[in-house]
C-alpha cells in the first residue's frame, strides 16, 4: 500500500478514536458528578445536574449537611444579588410563588439560616420542587436577600 493510502486510512481512524475517547471522558465526568452526593466534591454541580436549577455566583461558602439518612442532603447558598437579576433567575429556573402554598420547612432546620416565611414577607419567597428518576428535591429562594435553600433526597 502506498504511503498516501495509509495516511487516508489512519487520519480518519485517529480522529474518530480521539472523538470516542473524548466523548467517553465527558460522559464519565457527568456520571461521576451525578453520582456524587457529597457535600464537598462536586456539590453545586450535583445539585444542578439532578434538579435542573442553576446555582449562580454565590457570596459565601455554602452550608451543606447530610440528612438523617445517607441518601439526603440540605444546602444553603447566598446568591450574589449584585451580579444576578433575581426576577430573571426565578423565571428561568421555574420557581413558583410560595404565597399560596404551605411548605414543609423542617428539612432545613439543621442549617444556621432557615427560611422564615411569614405573611409579611411571603411575596419574596419562591419554590421549586420535583420528583426525578433518582432524586426528590425542594428548593426555596428568597428573591430579596438571595438566600437559596436546596434539600435533596436520593433514590437508589
N, C-alpha and C positions, 0 to 999 in steps of 0.2 A: 504494500500500500504506500502511496506517495505521502510525503510529509504534509501537504496541504489537505489531503483527505483525512489524515489523522487529526489535524487541527479542527477540521469541520465537525468531527465527531466529539472530540474531547472538550471543546469550548462549551457547547450546549449542555453536555453532561455535567461539567463543572458548575455552570450557572444554575442548573436545576438542583444539583446536590447542595449548593450553598443556600438556595431558597428553601429547600426542605429542612435543612439544619436550622436556619433562622426561624422558620415557622414553628418548628418543634420547640425551640428555645423560648419563643414568645408564649406559646401555648403552655409550656411548663411553668413559666413565671406567673401567668394568670392563675393557673391551677394552685400553685403554692400560696399565692395571695388569698384566693378564695377559701382555701382550706385552713389558713391560719386564723385561729380565733384567740390569738394572744393579745394582751394589752400593750405590748411593746413592739413587736415585729409586724410591720405592715398593718397597723391598727386602722388608720384612716383609709387606706386602700381597700382593706377588707370590708369596711362599712360601705364604701362607695360601690364596690362590686356587688355586694349582697342586697343592698337596699335601693340602688339607683338614686341615691341622694348625694349631691355634690357637697364636699366639705371644703369650703373656700379658704382663703387666707385667714389664719387664726392668730390671736394675740398671745396667749399663754400656752404652756404645756397642757395638753388635755388631761382631764382626770379619767381614769378607767378603773373599774372594779369588776372582778369576776363575780358572778352571781352565786346564789345558793347552790346551784348545780354547776358542774364544769362546762355545761353547754350554754351558758348565758353570760353576757357582759353588759355593763352600763357605762356610758361615756358622757362627759360634759366638755363642750368646746365653747370658746368665746370668739365669735366671728369678728373680724376687724371691720366694723361698720364704716370706717373712713374709706375703705377700698372696695366695699361691696354694697351695691344697691339692693337693700333688703326687700323692697317691693318686687323687684325683678327676681331675686333669689327665691322668694316664697312662691311666685308664679311658676318659675322654671322648674322647681322641684316638686310641684303638685301638692303643696301644703294647703290644708283646709282650715278655715277659721274655727277656733276652739270655743267660740262664744255660745254655741247651742249644744255642746257635747259634754258629757260627763266622763272625763278620762281617769283611769286608774293610775295615779302618780306614785304608788307605793314602790314601784320598781326603781325609782330614782332616790330613795331615802338614804342610801349609803353615801351619796355624793355630798360634798360640803355645801354646794349651792343646789337647791332643788327648785323646780318650777312652783311658784306660788300664784295660782290663778284665782283671782277674786273678781267679783262683779265690776270693780272699778278698772281693772287692767285687762280684762278678758279680750278686748279688741286687739291687743298686742300679740296674742299667742295664736300659733298655727300648729297643726299637727299633720303627720303623715304616718300611716301605719299600713301593714300588709302582711300577708302570708305568702311567702315564696315557696319554691320547691323544697328548699333546705333551711329556710330562715323565716322566723316571725319577728317583726320589729315594730317599735313605736318611737317616733321622733317628734320632738316638740321644739319649736323655735320661738323665741321672744324677739319679734321684729324690731322693737325699740332698742333693747340692750345688746342684741346679737348673741344671746345665750342659746346654745343648741344642745339638747339632751337626746341621746340615742340609746335605746335599750334593744338588745338583740338576743333572741333565743334560737340556738342552732338545733336542727333536727338531723340526726344521722341517718 
